Amino acid sequence: MSASTSVTARRLAAAALAAGALVSLVALPASAADHARPQGPKVKISDVQYDSPGRDDRSNRSLNKEWVELTNTTRQSVNLDGWTLEDESGHTYTFDNYRLAGRATVRIHTGDGRDTRTDLYQDSRRYVWNNDHDTATLRNDRGRFVDDESWGHHRGRNHH
């Protein structure tokens, strides 16, 4: 192989490598975007009223002043059928045939009541959420952790 052939071969190899690098740089963002994992439903616990205002007399009125709010932060409605809301003691509310509209909030009250689009009722005759400390945990219909909210000595800790 002559010296000029060797130089030409090296130049061709360098040009091929440069072209390959340029193609991979251009293709990378599209490829990464194609394989991005889709985001799941963005439903979160947006507020909790765990200490019913007034006297804790177990009246239905007092029980219904204890609640947890969920907010759908997306534009699409989310089917919450089979999802659960649970406290640390294992008291569990299971959503039955309920769809939370996009950008909407629903309040889940402890006591008895008539379910509406914006208010659901656990139909409990006892308080669910402890005043001094507790954790509200939301799970989807497959039992996977979605969100939680803690207060009292557990503040800031997530329980999955």
C-alpha positions as CSV (number, residue, x, y, z in Angstrom):
1,M,0.0,0.0,0.0
2,S,1.5,3.4,-1.0
3,A,1.7,6.3,1.4
4,S,-0.9,8.2,-0.7
5,T,-3.3,5.3,-0.5
6,S,-2.8,5.1,3.3
7,V,-3.5,8.8,3.7
8,T,-6.6,8.6,1.5
9,A,-7.9,5.6,3.5
10,R,-7.4,7.4,6.8
11,R,-9.2,10.5,5.4
12,L,-12.2,8.3,4.2
13,A,-12.3,6.6,7.6
14,A,-12.2,10.0,9.4
15,A,-15.0,11.3,7.2
16,A,-17.1,8.2,7.8
17,L,-16.7,8.6,11.5
18,A,-17.5,12.3,11.4
19,A,-20.6,11.6,9.4
20,G,-21.7,8.8,11.7
21,A,-21.2,11.0,14.8
22,L,-23.3,13.8,13.1
23,V,-26.1,11.4,12.3
24,S,-26.2,10.0,15.8
25,L,-26.3,13.5,17.3
26,V,-29.2,14.4,15.1
27,A,-31.0,11.1,15.8
28,L,-30.5,11.0,19.5
29,P,-33.2,13.5,20.6
30,A,-35.8,11.9,18.4
31,S,-34.8,8.5,19.6
32,A,-34.9,9.5,23.3
33,A,-38.3,11.1,22.7
34,D,-39.7,8.0,21.1
35,H,-38.8,5.9,24.1
36,A,-39.9,8.2,26.8
37,R,-42.1,6.5,29.4
38,P,-45.7,7.9,29.3
39,Q,-46.7,9.8,32.4
40,G,-49.3,8.1,34.5
41,P,-52.4,9.8,35.9
42,K,-51.5,12.9,37.9
43,V,-54.0,12.6,40.8
44,K,-52.7,14.0,44.1
45,I,-53.9,14.5,47.6
46,S,-54.3,18.3,47.6
47,D,-55.7,18.9,51.1
48,V,-56.7,17.2,54.3
49,Q,-59.0,18.3,57.0
50,Y,-58.1,15.7,59.7
51,D,-59.3,17.6,62.8
52,S,-63.0,18.2,62.4
53,P,-63.7,21.8,63.4
54,G,-65.8,22.1,66.7
55,R,-66.5,19.4,69.1
56,D,-65.7,15.8,68.2
57,D,-69.2,14.5,69.0
58,R,-69.4,11.8,66.2
59,S,-72.5,13.5,64.7
60,N,-72.7,13.1,61.0
61,R,-72.2,16.8,60.6
62,S,-68.9,16.7,62.5
63,L,-67.8,13.5,60.7
64,N,-68.4,15.2,57.3
65,K,-66.2,18.1,58.3
66,E,-63.3,15.6,58.3
67,W,-62.2,15.0,54.7
68,V,-59.4,14.4,52.2
69,E,-59.3,16.3,48.8
70,L,-57.9,14.8,45.6
71,T,-57.1,16.9,42.6
72,N,-56.6,15.7,39.0
73,T,-53.8,18.0,37.6
74,T,-54.2,16.8,34.0
75,R,-56.7,17.8,31.4
76,Q,-58.0,14.3,30.9
77,S,-60.4,12.6,33.3
78,V,-59.1,9.7,35.4
79,N,-61.1,6.6,36.2
80,L,-60.6,6.1,40.0
81,D,-62.7,2.9,40.1
82,G,-60.9,0.5,42.4
83,W,-58.5,3.1,43.8
84,T,-58.1,3.3,47.6
85,L,-57.6,5.9,50.2
86,E,-56.2,4.5,53.5
87,D,-55.1,5.7,56.9
88,E,-52.2,4.2,59.0
89,S,-54.7,2.0,60.9
90,G,-55.9,0.3,57.8
91,H,-59.3,2.1,57.4
92,T,-59.8,1.9,53.6
93,Y,-62.2,3.7,51.3
94,T,-62.4,2.2,47.8
95,F,-63.7,4.3,44.9
96,D,-66.6,2.7,43.1
97,N,-67.4,3.7,39.5
98,Y,-66.1,7.2,39.9
99,R,-64.4,9.3,37.2
100,L,-62.5,12.5,38.3
101,A,-62.8,15.1,35.5
102,G,-59.7,16.9,34.2
103,R,-58.5,19.8,36.4
104,A,-61.1,18.9,39.0
105,T,-61.1,18.2,42.7
106,V,-63.2,15.8,44.8
107,R,-63.6,15.8,48.6
108,I,-64.0,12.5,50.4
109,H,-65.9,13.0,53.6
110,T,-65.8,10.6,56.5
111,G,-69.5,10.5,57.4
112,D,-72.7,9.6,55.5
113,G,-74.0,11.5,52.5
114,R,-75.1,11.4,48.9
115,D,-72.2,11.1,46.5
116,T,-71.9,13.8,43.9
117,R,-69.3,14.8,41.3
118,T,-67.5,17.0,43.9
119,D,-68.2,15.2,47.2
120,L,-67.9,11.5,48.1
121,Y,-68.8,9.9,51.4
122,Q,-67.1,7.0,53.3
123,D,-70.3,6.3,55.2
124,S,-68.4,5.8,58.4
125,R,-69.8,6.4,61.9
126,R,-66.4,6.9,63.4
127,Y,-63.6,9.4,62.7
128,V,-61.0,8.0,60.3
129,W,-58.1,10.5,60.4
130,N,-56.2,10.9,63.7
131,N,-55.9,14.5,64.9
132,D,-52.4,14.1,66.4
133,H,-50.7,12.1,63.6
134,D,-51.7,10.0,60.6
135,T,-51.0,9.4,56.9
136,A,-53.5,9.4,54.1
137,T,-52.3,7.1,51.3
138,L,-53.8,7.0,47.8
139,R,-53.2,3.8,45.7
140,N,-54.4,3.0,42.2
141,D,-56.6,0.0,41.2
142,R,-53.4,-2.2,41.0
143,G,-52.4,-1.3,44.5
144,R,-49.5,0.9,43.4
145,F,-48.6,4.0,45.4
146,V,-49.9,7.3,43.9
147,D,-49.5,9.9,46.7
148,D,-49.6,10.4,50.4
149,E,-50.0,13.2,53.0
150,S,-48.8,13.0,56.6
151,W,-49.2,15.1,59.6
152,G,-48.0,15.0,63.2
153,H,-44.8,13.2,64.0
154,H,-44.7,11.6,60.5
155,R,-44.7,14.9,58.7
156,G,-42.5,14.9,55.6
157,R,-42.1,11.1,55.4
158,N,-43.5,9.1,52.5
159,H,-44.9,5.7,53.2
160,H,-45.0,3.5,50.1
